Amino acid sequence: MDATSDCGQFALAVIAFVGSVFSPYYHWAGRKEPENHVAINIALYGPGGRAWAMTERGRNSLTRSRTTLCIGNSRLVYSSGGLEIMFEEIALPWPGQRLLPAKISGRIVVEPEIENDRLHELDPEGHHIWRPVFPRARISVLSDSLPEGGWQGEAYHDFNAGDRPVEADFRGWDWARGRSGGDAALILYDAVLKDGRRRAIGLTQAADGRSSYFSPPPRSPLPTGLWGVRGGIACDPRASPKLLRRLEDTPFYNRALVRTSLSGDPVTMVHETLCCRRLANPLVRLMLPFRMPRRPFG
């Protein structure tokens, strides 16, 4: 799930993992027992700094049902009104902001404006599926870790699952979501399969729930991150995308706010780039425990 505030100053991302696709511990364990490799990633971004937490835990920290997922002291609960997230995690040190790990906690309420129950296959063989659960939603965020205690804005919530590692079937992908001028949700997937073929998906989800595919315009490059990850986004031929704000810059993954043009309309989108070749690099896997500590028994 990702969200941005109405004023554009704040953003967040929340990812709940069962069998974490990014986990080096899960990889080193042979990708067996996904319930023994669970985590909730909380990323808070604001003008005063950021807080980033992702502690992997074992099976004794997992409880789940059709409507609830609990990992450690954090939980996600679905109800008829949407999704509620209560989080209590440990944020990692951050240069210029905190020298030591610090506890962060808060409450997030996501109220859908558009809902979707359709699954989409990301690869031709159907090993990887995706469902944009709430293509467009409203969000309220409360946390003592945020200035003035919280904010409100627009959000997006989706679900991914796969029966193979992403690096087994993809070289990487770019993903983006935003809102059209007509208030429809716009979602882009531009994946490069392991054999080099491209799979570009453009999805429009209207306010009345109807979804339709479209052919995105060609991919235009975005500025390369500090770690050299090369991202791009679909953009009309006579326009150029603009990087508005970089949120994450890692050896294999970038997240940013980007402005692009689709069918002549300017669209501000949350954009992500994943480089599976970098993710599978043994050196990168050795670096990941510094961002993702593991507590198997607590």
Contacts in CASP RR format, 6 or more apart in sequence:
PFRMAT RR
TARGET T0000
AUTHOR 0000-0000-0000
METHOD contacts of the structure
MODEL  1
MDATSDCGQFALAVIAFVGSVFSPYYHWAGRKEPENHVAINIALYGPGGR
AWAMTERGRNSLTRSRTTLCIGNSRLVYSSGGLEIMFEEIALPWPGQRLL
PAKISGRIVVEPEIENDRLHELDPEGHHIWRPVFPRARISVLSDSLPEGG
WQGEAYHDFNAGDRPVEADFRGWDWARGRSGGDAALILYDAVLKDGRRRA
IGLTQAADGRSSYFSPPPRSPLPTGLWGVRGGIACDPRASPKLLRRLEDT
PFYNRALVRTSLSGDPVTMVHETLCCRRLANPLVRLMLPFRMPRRPFG
1 13 0 8 1.000
1 14 0 8 1.000
1 15 0 8 1.000
1 83 0 8 1.000
1 85 0 8 1.000
1 110 0 8 1.000
1 155 0 8 1.000
1 156 0 8 1.000
1 157 0 8 1.000
1 158 0 8 1.000
2 11 0 8 1.000
2 12 0 8 1.000
2 13 0 8 1.000
2 14 0 8 1.000
2 155 0 8 1.000
2 156 0 8 1.000
2 177 0 8 1.000
2 255 0 8 1.000
2 270 0 8 1.000
3 11 0 8 1.000
3 12 0 8 1.000
3 13 0 8 1.000
3 110 0 8 1.000
3 139 0 8 1.000
3 141 0 8 1.000
3 153 0 8 1.000
3 154 0 8 1.000
3 155 0 8 1.000
3 156 0 8 1.000
4 10 0 8 1.000
4 11 0 8 1.000
4 153 0 8 1.000
4 154 0 8 1.000
4 155 0 8 1.000
4 257 0 8 1.000
4 270 0 8 1.000
5 11 0 8 1.000
5 151 0 8 1.000
5 152 0 8 1.000
5 153 0 8 1.000
6 151 0 8 1.000
6 152 0 8 1.000
6 153 0 8 1.000
6 154 0 8 1.000
7 151 0 8 1.000
9 46 0 8 1.000
9 47 0 8 1.000
9 151 0 8 1.000
10 44 0 8 1.000
10 45 0 8 1.000
10 46 0 8 1.000
10 47 0 8 1.000
10 141 0 8 1.000
10 146 0 8 1.000
10 150 0 8 1.000
10 151 0 8 1.000
11 45 0 8 1.000
11 46 0 8 1.000
11 245 0 8 1.000
11 247 0 8 1.000
11 257 0 8 1.000
11 270 0 8 1.000
12 42 0 8 1.000
12 43 0 8 1.000
12 44 0 8 1.000
12 45 0 8 1.000
12 108 0 8 1.000
12 141 0 8 1.000
13 41 0 8 1.000
13 42 0 8 1.000
13 43 0 8 1.000
13 247 0 8 1.000
13 255 0 8 1.000
14 40 0 8 1.000
14 41 0 8 1.000
14 42 0 8 1.000
14 43 0 8 1.000
14 85 0 8 1.000
14 87 0 8 1.000
14 108 0 8 1.000
15 40 0 8 1.000
15 41 0 8 1.000
16 39 0 8 1.000
16 40 0 8 1.000
16 41 0 8 1.000
16 69 0 8 1.000
16 71 0 8 1.000
16 76 0 8 1.000
17 23 0 8 1.000
17 37 0 8 1.000
17 38 0 8 1.000
17 39 0 8 1.000
17 40 0 8 1.000
17 41 0 8 1.000
17 56 0 8 1.000
18 34 0 8 1.000
18 35 0 8 1.000
18 37 0 8 1.000
18 38 0 8 1.000
18 62 0 8 1.000
18 64 0 8 1.000
18 69 0 8 1.000
19 26 0 8 1.000
19 31 0 8 1.000
19 34 0 8 1.000
19 35 0 8 1.000
19 37 0 8 1.000
19 38 0 8 1.000
20 26 0 8 1.000
20 37 0 8 1.000
20 38 0 8 1.000
20 39 0 8 1.000
20 56 0 8 1.000
20 292 0 8 1.000
21 165 0 8 1.000
21 166 0 8 1.000
22 253 0 8 1.000
22 279 0 8 1.000
22 288 0 8 1.000
22 292 0 8 1.000
23 37 0 8 1.000
23 39 0 8 1.000
23 56 0 8 1.000
23 288 0 8 1.000
23 292 0 8 1.000
24 285 0 8 1.000
24 286 0 8 1.000
24 288 0 8 1.000
24 289 0 8 1.000
24 292 0 8 1.000
25 37 0 8 1.000
25 56 0 8 1.000
25 289 0 8 1.000
25 294 0 8 1.000
26 34 0 8 1.000
26 37 0 8 1.000
27 165 0 8 1.000
27 285 0 8 1.000
28 285 0 8 1.000
29 36 0 8 1.000
29 37 0 8 1.000
31 165 0 8 1.000
33 59 0 8 1.000
35 58 0 8 1.000
35 59 0 8 1.000
35 62 0 8 1.000
36 58 0 8 1.000
36 59 0 8 1.000
36 296 0 8 1.000
37 56 0 8 1.000
37 58 0 8 1.000
38 56 0 8 1.000
38 57 0 8 1.000
38 58 0 8 1.000
38 59 0 8 1.000
38 61 0 8 1.000
38 62 0 8 1.000
38 71 0 8 1.000
39 54 0 8 1.000
39 55 0 8 1.000
39 56 0 8 1.000
39 57 0 8 1.000
39 71 0 8 1.000
39 292 0 8 1.000
40 53 0 8 1.000
40 54 0 8 1.000
40 71 0 8 1.000
40 72 0 8 1.000
40 74 0 8 1.000
40 76 0 8 1.000
40 87 0 8 1.000
40 89 0 8 1.000
41 52 0 8 1.000
41 53 0 8 1.000
41 54 0 8 1.000
42 51 0 8 1.000
42 52 0 8 1.000
42 53 0 8 1.000
42 54 0 8 1.000
42 74 0 8 1.000
42 87 0 8 1.000
42 89 0 8 1.000
42 91 0 8 1.000
42 104 0 8 1.000
43 50 0 8 1.000
43 51 0 8 1.000
43 52 0 8 1.000
43 53 0 8 1.000
43 247 0 8 1.000
43 248 0 8 1.000
44 50 0 8 1.000
44 51 0 8 1.000
44 52 0 8 1.000
44 104 0 8 1.000
44 143 0 8 1.000
44 145 0 8 1.000
44 146 0 8 1.000
45 247 0 8 1.000
46 146 0 8 1.000
46 147 0 8 1.000
47 147 0 8 1.000
48 97 0 8 1.000
48 147 0 8 1.000
49 94 0 8 1.000
49 97 0 8 1.000
50 94 0 8 1.000
50 97 0 8 1.000
51 91 0 8 1.000
51 94 0 8 1.000
51 102 0 8 1.000
51 104 0 8 1.000
51 145 0 8 1.000
52 91 0 8 1.000
52 92 0 8 1.000
52 94 0 8 1.000
52 291 0 8 1.000
53 89 0 8 1.000
53 90 0 8 1.000
53 91 0 8 1.000
53 92 0 8 1.000
53 104 0 8 1.000
54 89 0 8 1.000
54 291 0 8 1.000
54 292 0 8 1.000
55 89 0 8 1.000
55 90 0 8 1.000
55 292 0 8 1.000
55 293 0 8 1.000
55 294 0 8 1.000
55 295 0 8 1.000
56 292 0 8 1.000
56 293 0 8 1.000
56 294 0 8 1.000
56 295 0 8 1.000
57 71 0 8 1.000
57 72 0 8 1.000
57 294 0 8 1.000
57 295 0 8 1.000
57 296 0 8 1.000
57 298 0 8 1.000
58 295 0 8 1.000
58 296 0 8 1.000
58 297 0 8 1.000
58 298 0 8 1.000
60 297 0 8 1.000
60 298 0 8 1.000
61 71 0 8 1.000
61 72 0 8 1.000
61 295 0 8 1.000
61 298 0 8 1.000
62 70 0 8 1.000
62 71 0 8 1.000
62 72 0 8 1.000
63 69 0 8 1.000
63 70 0 8 1.000
64 70 0 8 1.000
67 77 0 8 1.000
67 78 0 8 1.000
67 79 0 8 1.000
68 75 0 8 1.000
68 76 0 8 1.000
68 77 0 8 1.000
68 78 0 8 1.000
69 75 0 8 1.000
69 76 0 8 1.000
70 76 0 8 1.000
72 88 0 8 1.000
72 298 0 8 1.000
73 88 0 8 1.000
73 89 0 8 1.000
74 85 0 8 1.000
74 86 0 8 1.000
74 87 0 8 1.000
74 88 0 8 1.000
74 89 0 8 1.000
75 85 0 8 1.000
75 86 0 8 1.000
76 83 0 8 1.000
76 84 0 8 1.000
76 85 0 8 1.000
77 83 0 8 1.000
77 84 0 8 1.000
77 85 0 8 1.000
77 86 0 8 1.000
81 111 0 8 1.000
81 112 0 8 1.000
82 109 0 8 1.000
82 110 0 8 1.000
82 111 0 8 1.000
82 112 0 8 1.000
82 134 0 8 1.000
82 137 0 8 1.000
83 109 0 8 1.000
83 110 0 8 1.000
83 134 0 8 1.000
83 157 0 8 1.000
84 107 0 8 1.000
84 108 0 8 1.000
84 109 0 8 1.000
84 110 0 8 1.000
85 107 0 8 1.000
85 108 0 8 1.000
85 109 0 8 1.000
85 110 0 8 1.000
86 105 0 8 1.000
86 106 0 8 1.000
86 107 0 8 1.000
86 108 0 8 1.000
87 104 0 8 1.000
87 105 0 8 1.000
87 106 0 8 1.000
87 107 0 8 1.000
87 108 0 8 1.000
88 103 0 8 1.000
88 104 0 8 1.000
88 105 0 8 1.000
88 106 0 8 1.000
89 103 0 8 1.000
89 104 0 8 1.000
89 105 0 8 1.000
90 101 0 8 1.000
90 102 0 8 1.000
90 103 0 8 1.000
90 104 0 8 1.000
91 98 0 8 1.000
91 101 0 8 1.000
91 102 0 8 1.000
91 103 0 8 1.000
91 104 0 8 1.000
91 145 0 8 1.000
92 101 0 8 1.000
92 291 0 8 1.000
93 99 0 8 1.000
93 100 0 8 1.000
93 101 0 8 1.000
104 143 0 8 1.000
104 145 0 8 1.000
105 143 0 8 1.000
105 144 0 8 1.000
105 145 0 8 1.000
106 141 0 8 1.000
106 142 0 8 1.000
106 143 0 8 1.000
106 144 0 8 1.000
106 145 0 8 1.000
107 141 0 8 1.000
107 142 0 8 1.000
107 143 0 8 1.000
108 139 0 8 1.000
108 140 0 8 1.000
108 141 0 8 1.000
108 142 0 8 1.000
109 139 0 8 1.000
109 140 0 8 1.000
110 134 0 8 1.000
110 137 0 8 1.000
110 138 0 8 1.000
110 139 0 8 1.000
110 155 0 8 1.000
110 157 0 8 1.000
111 137 0 8 1.000
111 138 0 8 1.000
111 139 0 8 1.000
112 133 0 8 1.000
112 134 0 8 1.000
112 136 0 8 1.000
112 137 0 8 1.000
112 157 0 8 1.000
113 134 0 8 1.000
113 136 0 8 1.000
113 137 0 8 1.000
113 138 0 8 1.000
113 207 0 8 1.000
114 134 0 8 1.000
114 135 0 8 1.000
114 136 0 8 1.000
114 137 0 8 1.000
114 185 0 8 1.000
114 205 0 8 1.000
114 206 0 8 1.000
114 207 0 8 1.000
114 209 0 8 1.000
115 133 0 8 1.000
115 134 0 8 1.000
115 135 0 8 1.000
115 209 0 8 1.000
116 131 0 8 1.000
116 132 0 8 1.000
116 133 0 8 1.000
116 134 0 8 1.000
116 135 0 8 1.000
116 205 0 8 1.000
116 209 0 8 1.000
116 211 0 8 1.000
117 131 0 8 1.000
118 131 0 8 1.000
118 211 0 8 1.000
119 129 0 8 1.000
119 130 0 8 1.000
119 131 0 8 1.000
120 129 0 8 1.000
120 130 0 8 1.000
120 131 0 8 1.000
120 132 0 8 1.000
120 201 0 8 1.000
120 203 0 8 1.000
121 128 0 8 1.000
121 129 0 8 1.000
121 130 0 8 1.000
122 128 0 8 1.000
122 129 0 8 1.000
122 130 0 8 1.000
122 173 0 8 1.000
122 189 0 8 1.000
122 191 0 8 1.000
122 199 0 8 1.000
122 201 0 8 1.000
123 169 0 8 1.000
123 170 0 8 1.000
123 191 0 8 1.000
123 193 0 8 1.000
123 199 0 8 1.000
124 193 0 8 1.000
124 199 0 8 1.000
125 169 0 8 1.000
127 162 0 8 1.000
127 163 0 8 1.000
127 164 0 8 1.000
127 168 0 8 1.000
127 169 0 8 1.000
128 160 0 8 1.000
128 161 0 8 1.000
128 162 0 8 1.000
128 164 0 8 1.000
128 166 0 8 1.000
128 169 0 8 1.000
128 170 0 8 1.000
129 160 0 8 1.000
129 161 0 8 1.000
129 162 0 8 1.000
130 158 0 8 1.000
130 159 0 8 1.000
130 160 0 8 1.000
130 189 0 8 1.000
131 158 0 8 1.000
131 159 0 8 1.000
131 160 0 8 1.000
132 156 0 8 1.000
132 157 0 8 1.000
132 158 0 8 1.000
132 177 0 8 1.000
132 185 0 8 1.000
132 187 0 8 1.000
132 203 0 8 1.000
132 205 0 8 1.000
133 157 0 8 1.000
133 158 0 8 1.000
133 159 0 8 1.000
134 155 0 8 1.000
134 156 0 8 1.000
134 157 0 8 1.000
134 158 0 8 1.000
135 156 0 8 1.000
135 177 0 8 1.000
135 185 0 8 1.000
135 187 0 8 1.000
135 205 0 8 1.000
136 154 0 8 1.000
136 155 0 8 1.000
136 156 0 8 1.000
136 179 0 8 1.000
136 183 0 8 1.000
136 185 0 8 1.000
136 205 0 8 1.000
136 207 0 8 1.000
137 154 0 8 1.000
137 155 0 8 1.000
137 156 0 8 1.000
137 157 0 8 1.000
138 152 0 8 1.000
138 153 0 8 1.000
138 154 0 8 1.000
138 155 0 8 1.000
139 152 0 8 1.000
139 153 0 8 1.000
139 154 0 8 1.000
139 155 0 8 1.000
140 152 0 8 1.000
140 153 0 8 1.000
141 150 0 8 1.000
141 151 0 8 1.000
141 152 0 8 1.000
142 149 0 8 1.000
142 150 0 8 1.000
143 149 0 8 1.000
143 150 0 8 1.000
154 179 0 8 1.000
156 177 0 8 1.000
156 178 0 8 1.000
156 185 0 8 1.000
156 270 0 8 1.000
166 172 0 8 1.000
166 274 0 8 1.000
166 276 0 8 1.000
166 279 0 8 1.000
167 276 0 8 1.000
167 277 0 8 1.000
167 279 0 8 1.000
167 280 0 8 1.000
168 194 0 8 1.000
169 193 0 8 1.000
169 194 0 8 1.000
170 191 0 8 1.000
170 192 0 8 1.000
170 193 0 8 1.000
170 194 0 8 1.000
170 274 0 8 1.000
170 276 0 8 1.000
171 192 0 8 1.000
171 193 0 8 1.000
171 194 0 8 1.000
171 196 0 8 1.000
171 275 0 8 1.000
171 276 0 8 1.000
171 277 0 8 1.000
172 191 0 8 1.000
172 192 0 8 1.000
172 273 0 8 1.000
172 274 0 8 1.000
172 275 0 8 1.000
172 276 0 8 1.000
172 277 0 8 1.000
173 189 0 8 1.000
173 190 0 8 1.000
173 191 0 8 1.000
173 192 0 8 1.000
173 273 0 8 1.000
173 274 0 8 1.000
174 188 0 8 1.000
174 189 0 8 1.000
174 190 0 8 1.000
174 219 0 8 1.000
174 231 0 8 1.000
174 232 0 8 1.000
174 233 0 8 1.000
174 271 0 8 1.000
174 272 0 8 1.000
174 273 0 8 1.000
174 274 0 8 1.000
175 187 0 8 1.000
175 188 0 8 1.000
175 189 0 8 1.000
175 190 0 8 1.000
175 271 0 8 1.000
175 272 0 8 1.000
175 274 0 8 1.000
176 187 0 8 1.000
176 188 0 8 1.000
176 233 0 8 1.000
176 234 0 8 1.000
176 258 0 8 1.000
176 260 0 8 1.000
176 269 0 8 1.000
176 270 0 8 1.000
176 271 0 8 1.000
176 272 0 8 1.000
177 185 0 8 1.000
177 186 0 8 1.000
177 187 0 8 1.000
177 188 0 8 1.000
177 269 0 8 1.000
177 270 0 8 1.000
178 185 0 8 1.000
178 186 0 8 1.000
178 187 0 8 1.000
178 267 0 8 1.000
178 268 0 8 1.000
178 269 0 8 1.000
178 270 0 8 1.000
179 185 0 8 1.000
179 186 0 8 1.000
179 267 0 8 1.000
179 268 0 8 1.000
180 186 0 8 1.000
180 204 0 8 1.000
180 262 0 8 1.000
180 265 0 8 1.000
180 267 0 8 1.000
181 265 0 8 1.000
181 267 0 8 1.000
183 207 0 8 1.000
184 204 0 8 1.000
184 205 0 8 1.000
184 206 0 8 1.000
184 207 0 8 1.000
185 204 0 8 1.000
185 205 0 8 1.000
186 202 0 8 1.000
186 203 0 8 1.000
186 204 0 8 1.000
186 262 0 8 1.000
186 267 0 8 1.000
186 269 0 8 1.000
187 201 0 8 1.000
187 202 0 8 1.000
187 203 0 8 1.000
187 204 0 8 1.000
187 205 0 8 1.000
188 200 0 8 1.000
188 201 0 8 1.000
188 202 0 8 1.000
188 203 0 8 1.000
188 216 0 8 1.000
188 233 0 8 1.000
188 234 0 8 1.000
188 269 0 8 1.000
189 199 0 8 1.000
189 200 0 8 1.000
189 201 0 8 1.000
189 202 0 8 1.000
189 203 0 8 1.000
190 198 0 8 1.000
190 199 0 8 1.000
190 200 0 8 1.000
190 201 0 8 1.000
190 216 0 8 1.000
190 219 0 8 1.000
190 232 0 8 1.000
190 233 0 8 1.000
190 234 0 8 1.000
191 198 0 8 1.000
191 199 0 8 1.000
191 200 0 8 1.000
191 201 0 8 1.000
192 198 0 8 1.000
192 199 0 8 1.000
193 199 0 8 1.000
200 215 0 8 1.000
200 216 0 8 1.000
200 219 0 8 1.000
200 234 0 8 1.000
201 213 0 8 1.000
201 216 0 8 1.000
202 213 0 8 1.000
202 214 0 8 1.000
202 215 0 8 1.000
202 216 0 8 1.000
202 234 0 8 1.000
203 211 0 8 1.000
203 212 0 8 1.000
203 213 0 8 1.000
203 214 0 8 1.000
204 211 0 8 1.000
204 212 0 8 1.000
204 213 0 8 1.000
204 214 0 8 1.000
205 211 0 8 1.000
206 212 0 8 1.000
216 234 0 8 1.000
216 262 0 8 1.000
217 234 0 8 1.000
217 235 0 8 1.000
217 236 0 8 1.000
217 237 0 8 1.000
217 262 0 8 1.000
218 234 0 8 1.000
218 235 0 8 1.000
218 237 0 8 1.000
219 232 0 8 1.000
219 233 0 8 1.000
219 234 0 8 1.000
219 235 0 8 1.000
220 232 0 8 1.000
220 233 0 8 1.000
220 234 0 8 1.000
220 235 0 8 1.000
220 240 0 8 1.000
220 241 0 8 1.000
220 260 0 8 1.000
221 230 0 8 1.000
221 231 0 8 1.000
221 232 0 8 1.000
222 231 0 8 1.000
222 232 0 8 1.000
222 233 0 8 1.000
222 241 0 8 1.000
222 243 0 8 1.000
222 256 0 8 1.000
222 258 0 8 1.000
222 271 0 8 1.000
222 273 0 8 1.000
223 243 0 8 1.000
224 230 0 8 1.000
224 231 0 8 1.000
225 246 0 8 1.000
225 249 0 8 1.000
225 254 0 8 1.000
226 249 0 8 1.000
227 249 0 8 1.000
227 250 0 8 1.000
227 251 0 8 1.000
227 252 0 8 1.000
229 249 0 8 1.000
229 250 0 8 1.000
229 251 0 8 1.000
229 252 0 8 1.000
229 253 0 8 1.000
229 254 0 8 1.000
229 273 0 8 1.000
229 275 0 8 1.000
229 278 0 8 1.000
230 273 0 8 1.000
230 275 0 8 1.000
231 254 0 8 1.000
231 273 0 8 1.000
232 241 0 8 1.000
232 271 0 8 1.000
232 273 0 8 1.000
233 241 0 8 1.000
233 258 0 8 1.000
233 260 0 8 1.000
233 269 0 8 1.000
233 271 0 8 1.000
234 260 0 8 1.000
234 262 0 8 1.000
235 241 0 8 1.000
235 260 0 8 1.000
235 261 0 8 1.000
235 262 0 8 1.000
236 261 0 8 1.000
236 262 0 8 1.000
236 263 0 8 1.000
236 264 0 8 1.000
239 260 0 8 1.000
239 261 0 8 1.000
239 264 0 8 1.000
241 258 0 8 1.000
241 259 0 8 1.000
241 260 0 8 1.000
241 261 0 8 1.000
242 258 0 8 1.000
242 259 0 8 1.000
242 260 0 8 1.000
243 256 0 8 1.000
243 257 0 8 1.000
243 258 0 8 1.000
244 256 0 8 1.000
244 257 0 8 1.000
244 258 0 8 1.000
244 259 0 8 1.000
244 268 0 8 1.000
245 256 0 8 1.000
245 257 0 8 1.000
246 254 0 8 1.000
246 255 0 8 1.000
246 256 0 8 1.000
247 255 0 8 1.000
247 256 0 8 1.000
247 257 0 8 1.000
248 254 0 8 1.000
248 255 0 8 1.000
248 256 0 8 1.000
250 291 0 8 1.000
251 278 0 8 1.000
251 281 0 8 1.000
251 284 0 8 1.000
251 287 0 8 1.000
252 274 0 8 1.000
252 275 0 8 1.000
252 276 0 8 1.000
252 278 0 8 1.000
252 279 0 8 1.000
252 281 0 8 1.000
252 284 0 8 1.000
253 272 0 8 1.000
253 273 0 8 1.000
253 274 0 8 1.000
253 275 0 8 1.000
253 279 0 8 1.000
254 272 0 8 1.000
254 273 0 8 1.000
255 270 0 8 1.000
255 271 0 8 1.000
255 272 0 8 1.000
256 270 0 8 1.000
256 271 0 8 1.000
256 272 0 8 1.000
257 268 0 8 1.000
257 269 0 8 1.000
257 270 0 8 1.000
257 271 0 8 1.000
258 268 0 8 1.000
258 269 0 8 1.000
258 270 0 8 1.000
258 271 0 8 1.000
259 266 0 8 1.000
259 267 0 8 1.000
259 268 0 8 1.000
259 269 0 8 1.000
260 266 0 8 1.000
260 267 0 8 1.000
260 269 0 8 1.000
261 267 0 8 1.000
278 284 0 8 1.000
END
